[in-house]
Amino acid sequence: MTGETTEFYLVAPGGKTAGITVGGGIGLTRFVGMEIEFSRGGPMRAREHYKYGYTYNLELLENFLTVGTRFEVSAGSHLRLEPVTGFLLAIHETSSQEECCNLGVPLPYTVGPNLRGRVPLSLGLTLGLDVAIGNQRVAVLPSFRWYMTSNNLGADYPGGYSHFTWAPGIGARFGF
């Protein structure tokens, strides 16, 4: 027994990134509507130094397809609070790349191929709040989303991936 572990990666990719969300919906009543949104976050990265001069660069992209319900609470003639709740499907894209510098040996620095991973889809819930500033046709929309997933990504990391994603944003709404 050597006391070494077979788990390479200790730190899962994470951090702050910029992303984009597009969506649409339909009003069911004056105060309730159904929505569908697609969100794509930017790349989250981790750099893991390993023994014998090896380094692993890890990357994770998360995409969320959300179907939910929006509730409207009027807070004035041009201000509406809109709580949002729904179910989501998380589509994960992962990649890893190996680097080696061969410590103490004057060999060239090598970089391995960028390996793309296939990760099972995850299910989850989303909660959020939009603040519509404007009228029913045109509004500026500061927003906040909280995504909670029951992901299947933890196999490579002792701590697993995060189950929570926070997403503040700003948007625009155009009604027809």
Biotite code that builds the C-alpha atoms (Angstrom):
import biotite.structure as struc

atoms = struc.array([
    struc.Atom([0.000, 0.000, 0.000], chain_id="A", res_id=1, res_name="MET", atom_name="CA", element="C"),
    struc.Atom([1.520, 3.300, -1.107], chain_id="A", res_id=2, res_name="THR", atom_name="CA", element="C"),
    struc.Atom([-0.842, 5.740, 0.567], chain_id="A", res_id=3, res_name="GLY", atom_name="CA", element="C"),
    struc.Atom([-1.531, 7.402, -2.782], chain_id="A", res_id=4, res_name="GLU", atom_name="CA", element="C"),
    struc.Atom([-5.001, 8.066, -4.081], chain_id="A", res_id=5, res_name="THR", atom_name="CA", element="C"),
    struc.Atom([-6.366, 7.325, -7.530], chain_id="A", res_id=6, res_name="THR", atom_name="CA", element="C"),
    struc.Atom([-8.426, 10.531, -7.574], chain_id="A", res_id=7, res_name="GLU", atom_name="CA", element="C"),
    struc.Atom([-6.598, 13.058, -9.724], chain_id="A", res_id=8, res_name="PHE", atom_name="CA", element="C"),
    struc.Atom([-8.719, 16.140, -9.256], chain_id="A", res_id=9, res_name="TYR", atom_name="CA", element="C"),
    struc.Atom([-9.306, 17.748, -5.903], chain_id="A", res_id=10, res_name="LEU", atom_name="CA", element="C"),
    struc.Atom([-10.842, 21.036, -7.023], chain_id="A", res_id=11, res_name="VAL", atom_name="CA", element="C"),
    struc.Atom([-13.901, 21.178, -9.267], chain_id="A", res_id=12, res_name="ALA", atom_name="CA", element="C"),
    struc.Atom([-14.190, 24.015, -11.796], chain_id="A", res_id=13, res_name="PRO", atom_name="CA", element="C"),
    struc.Atom([-16.083, 27.009, -10.438], chain_id="A", res_id=14, res_name="GLY", atom_name="CA", element="C"),
    struc.Atom([-16.005, 30.752, -10.031], chain_id="A", res_id=15, res_name="GLY", atom_name="CA", element="C"),
    struc.Atom([-17.614, 33.837, -11.507], chain_id="A", res_id=16, res_name="LYS", atom_name="CA", element="C"),
    struc.Atom([-18.431, 33.963, -15.208], chain_id="A", res_id=17, res_name="THR", atom_name="CA", element="C"),
    struc.Atom([-20.541, 35.984, -17.607], chain_id="A", res_id=18, res_name="ALA", atom_name="CA", element="C"),
    struc.Atom([-23.389, 34.287, -19.438], chain_id="A", res_id=19, res_name="GLY", atom_name="CA", element="C"),
    struc.Atom([-26.476, 34.872, -21.518], chain_id="A", res_id=20, res_name="ILE", atom_name="CA", element="C"),
    struc.Atom([-30.158, 34.022, -21.085], chain_id="A", res_id=21, res_name="THR", atom_name="CA", element="C"),
    struc.Atom([-32.931, 34.097, -23.660], chain_id="A", res_id=22, res_name="VAL", atom_name="CA", element="C"),
    struc.Atom([-36.527, 33.245, -22.999], chain_id="A", res_id=23, res_name="GLY", atom_name="CA", element="C"),
    struc.Atom([-40.144, 33.729, -23.803], chain_id="A", res_id=24, res_name="GLY", atom_name="CA", element="C"),
    struc.Atom([-43.505, 33.153, -22.272], chain_id="A", res_id=25, res_name="GLY", atom_name="CA", element="C"),
    struc.Atom([-47.225, 33.546, -22.409], chain_id="A", res_id=26, res_name="ILE", atom_name="CA", element="C"),
    struc.Atom([-49.626, 35.031, -19.901], chain_id="A", res_id=27, res_name="GLY", atom_name="CA", element="C"),
    struc.Atom([-52.225, 32.628, -18.550], chain_id="A", res_id=28, res_name="LEU", atom_name="CA", element="C"),
    struc.Atom([-54.023, 35.216, -16.427], chain_id="A", res_id=29, res_name="THR", atom_name="CA", element="C"),
    struc.Atom([-53.314, 38.839, -15.567], chain_id="A", res_id=30, res_name="ARG", atom_name="CA", element="C"),
    struc.Atom([-51.006, 37.715, -12.729], chain_id="A", res_id=31, res_name="PHE", atom_name="CA", element="C"),
    struc.Atom([-49.645, 34.299, -13.836], chain_id="A", res_id=32, res_name="VAL", atom_name="CA", element="C"),
    struc.Atom([-47.635, 33.273, -16.889], chain_id="A", res_id=33, res_name="GLY", atom_name="CA", element="C"),
    struc.Atom([-45.692, 30.265, -18.183], chain_id="A", res_id=34, res_name="MET", atom_name="CA", element="C"),
    struc.Atom([-42.080, 30.735, -19.300], chain_id="A", res_id=35, res_name="GLU", atom_name="CA", element="C"),
    struc.Atom([-39.255, 28.889, -20.985], chain_id="A", res_id=36, res_name="ILE", atom_name="CA", element="C"),
    struc.Atom([-35.636, 30.087, -20.684], chain_id="A", res_id=37, res_name="GLU", atom_name="CA", element="C"),
    struc.Atom([-32.267, 28.923, -21.934], chain_id="A", res_id=38, res_name="PHE", atom_name="CA", element="C"),
    struc.Atom([-29.189, 30.081, -19.993], chain_id="A", res_id=39, res_name="SER", atom_name="CA", element="C"),
    struc.Atom([-25.558, 29.485, -20.872], chain_id="A", res_id=40, res_name="ARG", atom_name="CA", element="C"),
    struc.Atom([-22.850, 30.390, -18.410], chain_id="A", res_id=41, res_name="GLY", atom_name="CA", element="C"),
    struc.Atom([-19.267, 31.180, -19.270], chain_id="A", res_id=42, res_name="GLY", atom_name="CA", element="C"),
    struc.Atom([-16.443, 28.705, -18.697], chain_id="A", res_id=43, res_name="PRO", atom_name="CA", element="C"),
    struc.Atom([-15.591, 27.862, -15.089], chain_id="A", res_id=44, res_name="MET", atom_name="CA", element="C"),
    struc.Atom([-12.031, 26.697, -14.627], chain_id="A", res_id=45, res_name="ARG", atom_name="CA", element="C"),
    struc.Atom([-9.776, 24.906, -12.174], chain_id="A", res_id=46, res_name="ALA", atom_name="CA", element="C"),
    struc.Atom([-6.048, 24.262, -12.436], chain_id="A", res_id=47, res_name="ARG", atom_name="CA", element="C"),
    struc.Atom([-4.922, 21.229, -10.467], chain_id="A", res_id=48, res_name="GLU", atom_name="CA", element="C"),
    struc.Atom([-1.213, 20.612, -9.830], chain_id="A", res_id=49, res_name="HIS", atom_name="CA", element="C"),
    struc.Atom([-0.390, 16.941, -9.505], chain_id="A", res_id=50, res_name="TYR", atom_name="CA", element="C"),
    struc.Atom([2.744, 14.953, -8.755], chain_id="A", res_id=51, res_name="LYS", atom_name="CA", element="C"),
    struc.Atom([5.732, 14.497, -11.108], chain_id="A", res_id=52, res_name="TYR", atom_name="CA", element="C"),
    struc.Atom([5.234, 17.942, -12.654], chain_id="A", res_id=53, res_name="GLY", atom_name="CA", element="C"),
    struc.Atom([1.816, 17.245, -14.142], chain_id="A", res_id=54, res_name="TYR", atom_name="CA", element="C"),
    struc.Atom([-0.894, 19.901, -14.150], chain_id="A", res_id=55, res_name="THR", atom_name="CA", element="C"),
    struc.Atom([-4.518, 19.383, -15.176], chain_id="A", res_id=56, res_name="TYR", atom_name="CA", element="C"),
    struc.Atom([-6.610, 22.229, -16.570], chain_id="A", res_id=57, res_name="ASN", atom_name="CA", element="C"),
    struc.Atom([-10.312, 21.567, -16.067], chain_id="A", res_id=58, res_name="LEU", atom_name="CA", element="C"),
    struc.Atom([-13.263, 23.446, -17.524], chain_id="A", res_id=59, res_name="GLU", atom_name="CA", element="C"),
    struc.Atom([-17.024, 23.298, -17.030], chain_id="A", res_id=60, res_name="LEU", atom_name="CA", element="C"),
    struc.Atom([-19.788, 25.022, -18.991], chain_id="A", res_id=61, res_name="LEU", atom_name="CA", element="C"),
    struc.Atom([-23.339, 24.808, -17.684], chain_id="A", res_id=62, res_name="GLU", atom_name="CA", element="C"),
    struc.Atom([-26.461, 25.252, -19.780], chain_id="A", res_id=63, res_name="ASN", atom_name="CA", element="C"),
    struc.Atom([-29.897, 25.444, -18.155], chain_id="A", res_id=64, res_name="PHE", atom_name="CA", element="C"),
    struc.Atom([-33.188, 24.827, -19.935], chain_id="A", res_id=65, res_name="LEU", atom_name="CA", element="C"),
    struc.Atom([-35.933, 26.033, -17.596], chain_id="A", res_id=66, res_name="THR", atom_name="CA", element="C"),
    struc.Atom([-39.716, 25.713, -17.767], chain_id="A", res_id=67, res_name="VAL", atom_name="CA", element="C"),
    struc.Atom([-41.482, 27.691, -15.097], chain_id="A", res_id=68, res_name="GLY", atom_name="CA", element="C"),
    struc.Atom([-44.205, 29.926, -13.796], chain_id="A", res_id=69, res_name="THR", atom_name="CA", element="C"),
    struc.Atom([-44.002, 33.691, -13.372], chain_id="A", res_id=70, res_name="ARG", atom_name="CA", element="C"),
    struc.Atom([-46.184, 35.553, -10.872], chain_id="A", res_id=71, res_name="PHE", atom_name="CA", element="C"),
    struc.Atom([-46.746, 39.301, -11.149], chain_id="A", res_id=72, res_name="GLU", atom_name="CA", element="C"),
    struc.Atom([-47.166, 41.590, -8.144], chain_id="A", res_id=73, res_name="VAL", atom_name="CA", element="C"),
    struc.Atom([-47.700, 45.258, -8.975], chain_id="A", res_id=74, res_name="SER", atom_name="CA", element="C"),
    struc.Atom([-45.622, 47.678, -6.905], chain_id="A", res_id=75, res_name="ALA", atom_name="CA", element="C"),
    struc.Atom([-46.702, 50.831, -8.741], chain_id="A", res_id=76, res_name="GLY", atom_name="CA", element="C"),
    struc.Atom([-47.765, 51.997, -12.185], chain_id="A", res_id=77, res_name="SER", atom_name="CA", element="C"),
    struc.Atom([-44.343, 51.262, -13.768], chain_id="A", res_id=78, res_name="HIS", atom_name="CA", element="C"),
    struc.Atom([-42.833, 48.788, -11.300], chain_id="A", res_id=79, res_name="LEU", atom_name="CA", element="C"),
    struc.Atom([-43.692, 45.093, -10.958], chain_id="A", res_id=80, res_name="ARG", atom_name="CA", element="C"),
    struc.Atom([-42.122, 42.375, -8.814], chain_id="A", res_id=81, res_name="LEU", atom_name="CA", element="C"),
    struc.Atom([-42.207, 39.024, -10.595], chain_id="A", res_id=82, res_name="GLU", atom_name="CA", element="C"),
    struc.Atom([-41.270, 35.901, -8.613], chain_id="A", res_id=83, res_name="PRO", atom_name="CA", element="C"),
    struc.Atom([-40.293, 32.997, -10.882], chain_id="A", res_id=84, res_name="VAL", atom_name="CA", element="C"),
    struc.Atom([-40.151, 29.282, -10.103], chain_id="A", res_id=85, res_name="THR", atom_name="CA", element="C"),
    struc.Atom([-39.633, 26.261, -12.308], chain_id="A", res_id=86, res_name="GLY", atom_name="CA", element="C"),
    struc.Atom([-37.982, 23.000, -13.225], chain_id="A", res_id=87, res_name="PHE", atom_name="CA", element="C"),
    struc.Atom([-34.721, 22.797, -15.106], chain_id="A", res_id=88, res_name="LEU", atom_name="CA", element="C"),
    struc.Atom([-32.621, 20.458, -17.158], chain_id="A", res_id=89, res_name="LEU", atom_name="CA", element="C"),
    struc.Atom([-28.892, 21.120, -16.764], chain_id="A", res_id=90, res_name="ALA", atom_name="CA", element="C"),
    struc.Atom([-26.680, 20.259, -19.715], chain_id="A", res_id=91, res_name="ILE", atom_name="CA", element="C"),
    struc.Atom([-23.024, 20.103, -18.659], chain_id="A", res_id=92, res_name="HIS", atom_name="CA", element="C"),
    struc.Atom([-19.999, 20.397, -20.933], chain_id="A", res_id=93, res_name="GLU", atom_name="CA", element="C"),
    struc.Atom([-16.617, 19.450, -19.458], chain_id="A", res_id=94, res_name="THR", atom_name="CA", element="C"),
    struc.Atom([-13.063, 19.334, -20.720], chain_id="A", res_id=95, res_name="SER", atom_name="CA", element="C"),
    struc.Atom([-9.627, 18.587, -19.311], chain_id="A", res_id=96, res_name="SER", atom_name="CA", element="C"),
    struc.Atom([-6.107, 19.072, -20.584], chain_id="A", res_id=97, res_name="GLN", atom_name="CA", element="C"),
    struc.Atom([-2.844, 17.711, -19.214], chain_id="A", res_id=98, res_name="GLU", atom_name="CA", element="C"),
    struc.Atom([0.412, 19.659, -19.026], chain_id="A", res_id=99, res_name="GLU", atom_name="CA", element="C"),
    struc.Atom([3.815, 18.273, -18.109], chain_id="A", res_id=100, res_name="CYS", atom_name="CA", element="C"),
    struc.Atom([7.049, 20.097, -17.511], chain_id="A", res_id=101, res_name="CYS", atom_name="CA", element="C"),
    struc.Atom([9.209, 17.088, -16.486], chain_id="A", res_id=102, res_name="ASN", atom_name="CA", element="C"),
    struc.Atom([10.820, 18.604, -13.418], chain_id="A", res_id=103, res_name="LEU", atom_name="CA", element="C"),
    struc.Atom([14.614, 18.422, -13.372], chain_id="A", res_id=104, res_name="GLY", atom_name="CA", element="C"),
    struc.Atom([14.876, 17.062, -16.894], chain_id="A", res_id=105, res_name="VAL", atom_name="CA", element="C"),
    struc.Atom([15.638, 19.451, -19.784], chain_id="A", res_id=106, res_name="PRO", atom_name="CA", element="C"),
    struc.Atom([12.858, 18.111, -22.004], chain_id="A", res_id=107, res_name="LEU", atom_name="CA", element="C"),
    struc.Atom([10.359, 20.319, -23.822], chain_id="A", res_id=108, res_name="PRO", atom_name="CA", element="C"),
    struc.Atom([7.143, 21.346, -22.121], chain_id="A", res_id=109, res_name="TYR", atom_name="CA", element="C"),
    struc.Atom([4.258, 19.235, -23.434], chain_id="A", res_id=110, res_name="THR", atom_name="CA", element="C"),
    struc.Atom([0.539, 19.863, -23.558], chain_id="A", res_id=111, res_name="VAL", atom_name="CA", element="C"),
    struc.Atom([-1.892, 17.026, -24.098], chain_id="A", res_id=112, res_name="GLY", atom_name="CA", element="C"),
    struc.Atom([-5.052, 17.135, -26.194], chain_id="A", res_id=113, res_name="PRO", atom_name="CA", element="C"),
    struc.Atom([-8.120, 18.958, -24.888], chain_id="A", res_id=114, res_name="ASN", atom_name="CA", element="C"),
    struc.Atom([-10.430, 16.086, -23.917], chain_id="A", res_id=115, res_name="LEU", atom_name="CA", element="C"),
    struc.Atom([-14.156, 16.831, -23.992], chain_id="A", res_id=116, res_name="ARG", atom_name="CA", element="C"),
    struc.Atom([-16.271, 14.923, -21.493], chain_id="A", res_id=117, res_name="GLY", atom_name="CA", element="C"),
    struc.Atom([-19.795, 13.649, -21.713], chain_id="A", res_id=118, res_name="ARG", atom_name="CA", element="C"),
    struc.Atom([-21.643, 14.129, -18.461], chain_id="A", res_id=119, res_name="VAL", atom_name="CA", element="C"),
    struc.Atom([-25.157, 12.900, -17.662], chain_id="A", res_id=120, res_name="PRO", atom_name="CA", element="C"),
    struc.Atom([-27.922, 15.491, -17.692], chain_id="A", res_id=121, res_name="LEU", atom_name="CA", element="C"),
    struc.Atom([-29.056, 16.829, -14.323], chain_id="A", res_id=122, res_name="SER", atom_name="CA", element="C"),
    struc.Atom([-32.504, 17.803, -13.118], chain_id="A", res_id=123, res_name="LEU", atom_name="CA", element="C"),
    struc.Atom([-33.185, 20.656, -10.773], chain_id="A", res_id=124, res_name="GLY", atom_name="CA", element="C"),
    struc.Atom([-35.251, 23.593, -9.605], chain_id="A", res_id=125, res_name="LEU", atom_name="CA", element="C"),
    struc.Atom([-34.971, 27.313, -10.160], chain_id="A", res_id=126, res_name="THR", atom_name="CA", element="C"),
    struc.Atom([-36.201, 30.221, -8.083], chain_id="A", res_id=127, res_name="LEU", atom_name="CA", element="C"),
    struc.Atom([-35.873, 33.849, -8.995], chain_id="A", res_id=128, res_name="GLY", atom_name="CA", element="C"),
    struc.Atom([-37.126, 37.380, -8.943], chain_id="A", res_id=129, res_name="LEU", atom_name="CA", element="C"),
    struc.Atom([-37.434, 39.840, -11.806], chain_id="A", res_id=130, res_name="ASP", atom_name="CA", element="C"),
    struc.Atom([-38.179, 43.518, -11.250], chain_id="A", res_id=131, res_name="VAL", atom_name="CA", element="C"),
    struc.Atom([-39.939, 44.904, -14.331], chain_id="A", res_id=132, res_name="ALA", atom_name="CA", element="C"),
    struc.Atom([-39.425, 48.660, -14.690], chain_id="A", res_id=133, res_name="ILE", atom_name="CA", element="C"),
    struc.Atom([-41.620, 50.031, -17.473], chain_id="A", res_id=134, res_name="GLY", atom_name="CA", element="C"),
    struc.Atom([-44.990, 49.177, -18.965], chain_id="A", res_id=135, res_name="ASN", atom_name="CA", element="C"),
    struc.Atom([-46.531, 45.963, -20.341], chain_id="A", res_id=136, res_name="GLN", atom_name="CA", element="C"),
    struc.Atom([-44.959, 46.492, -23.792], chain_id="A", res_id=137, res_name="ARG", atom_name="CA", element="C"),
    struc.Atom([-41.377, 47.521, -22.917], chain_id="A", res_id=138, res_name="VAL", atom_name="CA", element="C"),
    struc.Atom([-39.532, 47.053, -19.619], chain_id="A", res_id=139, res_name="ALA", atom_name="CA", element="C"),
    struc.Atom([-36.007, 46.937, -18.228], chain_id="A", res_id=140, res_name="VAL", atom_name="CA", element="C"),
    struc.Atom([-35.595, 43.789, -16.160], chain_id="A", res_id=141, res_name="LEU", atom_name="CA", element="C"),
    struc.Atom([-33.050, 43.466, -13.342], chain_id="A", res_id=142, res_name="PRO", atom_name="CA", element="C"),
    struc.Atom([-33.199, 39.787, -12.431], chain_id="A", res_id=143, res_name="SER", atom_name="CA", element="C"),
    struc.Atom([-31.811, 37.174, -10.112], chain_id="A", res_id=144, res_name="PHE", atom_name="CA", element="C"),
    struc.Atom([-31.924, 33.373, -10.482], chain_id="A", res_id=145, res_name="ARG", atom_name="CA", element="C"),
    struc.Atom([-30.922, 30.578, -8.158], chain_id="A", res_id=146, res_name="TRP", atom_name="CA", element="C"),
    struc.Atom([-30.443, 27.162, -9.813], chain_id="A", res_id=147, res_name="TYR", atom_name="CA", element="C"),
    struc.Atom([-30.300, 24.026, -7.694], chain_id="A", res_id=148, res_name="MET", atom_name="CA", element="C"),
    struc.Atom([-29.334, 20.780, -9.429], chain_id="A", res_id=149, res_name="THR", atom_name="CA", element="C"),
    struc.Atom([-29.091, 17.183, -8.326], chain_id="A", res_id=150, res_name="SER", atom_name="CA", element="C"),
    struc.Atom([-26.078, 16.622, -10.535], chain_id="A", res_id=151, res_name="ASN", atom_name="CA", element="C"),
    struc.Atom([-24.175, 13.502, -11.472], chain_id="A", res_id=152, res_name="ASN", atom_name="CA", element="C"),
    struc.Atom([-20.805, 15.217, -11.735], chain_id="A", res_id=153, res_name="LEU", atom_name="CA", element="C"),
    struc.Atom([-19.150, 14.345, -8.435], chain_id="A", res_id=154, res_name="GLY", atom_name="CA", element="C"),
    struc.Atom([-17.388, 11.144, -9.474], chain_id="A", res_id=155, res_name="ALA", atom_name="CA", element="C"),
    struc.Atom([-14.040, 12.827, -10.300], chain_id="A", res_id=156, res_name="ASP", atom_name="CA", element="C"),
    struc.Atom([-13.879, 15.115, -7.286], chain_id="A", res_id=157, res_name="TYR", atom_name="CA", element="C"),
    struc.Atom([-13.864, 14.246, -3.576], chain_id="A", res_id=158, res_name="PRO", atom_name="CA", element="C"),
    struc.Atom([-16.008, 17.332, -2.874], chain_id="A", res_id=159, res_name="GLY", atom_name="CA", element="C"),
    struc.Atom([-18.092, 17.000, -6.039], chain_id="A", res_id=160, res_name="GLY", atom_name="CA", element="C"),
    struc.Atom([-19.377, 19.877, -8.113], chain_id="A", res_id=161, res_name="TYR", atom_name="CA", element="C"),
    struc.Atom([-21.489, 22.616, -6.658], chain_id="A", res_id=162, res_name="SER", atom_name="CA", element="C"),
    struc.Atom([-25.220, 21.967, -6.641], chain_id="A", res_id=163, res_name="HIS", atom_name="CA", element="C"),
    struc.Atom([-26.030, 25.701, -6.622], chain_id="A", res_id=164, res_name="PHE", atom_name="CA", element="C"),
    struc.Atom([-25.616, 28.455, -9.204], chain_id="A", res_id=165, res_name="THR", atom_name="CA", element="C"),
    struc.Atom([-26.459, 32.114, -8.546], chain_id="A", res_id=166, res_name="TRP", atom_name="CA", element="C"),
    struc.Atom([-27.191, 34.302, -11.570], chain_id="A", res_id=167, res_name="ALA", atom_name="CA", element="C"),
    struc.Atom([-27.840, 38.043, -11.311], chain_id="A", res_id=168, res_name="PRO", atom_name="CA", element="C"),
    struc.Atom([-28.616, 39.792, -14.579], chain_id="A", res_id=169, res_name="GLY", atom_name="CA", element="C"),
    struc.Atom([-30.129, 42.668, -16.456], chain_id="A", res_id=170, res_name="ILE", atom_name="CA", element="C"),
    struc.Atom([-32.432, 42.317, -19.422], chain_id="A", res_id=171, res_name="GLY", atom_name="CA", element="C"),
    struc.Atom([-35.191, 43.810, -21.506], chain_id="A", res_id=172, res_name="ALA", atom_name="CA", element="C"),
    struc.Atom([-38.741, 42.660, -22.145], chain_id="A", res_id=173, res_name="ARG", atom_name="CA", element="C"),
    struc.Atom([-40.784, 43.357, -25.239], chain_id="A", res_id=174, res_name="PHE", atom_name="CA", element="C"),
    struc.Atom([-44.497, 42.485, -25.183], chain_id="A", res_id=175, res_name="GLY", atom_name="CA", element="C"),
    struc.Atom([-46.744, 41.921, -28.172], chain_id="A", res_id=176, res_name="PHE", atom_name="CA", element="C"),
])
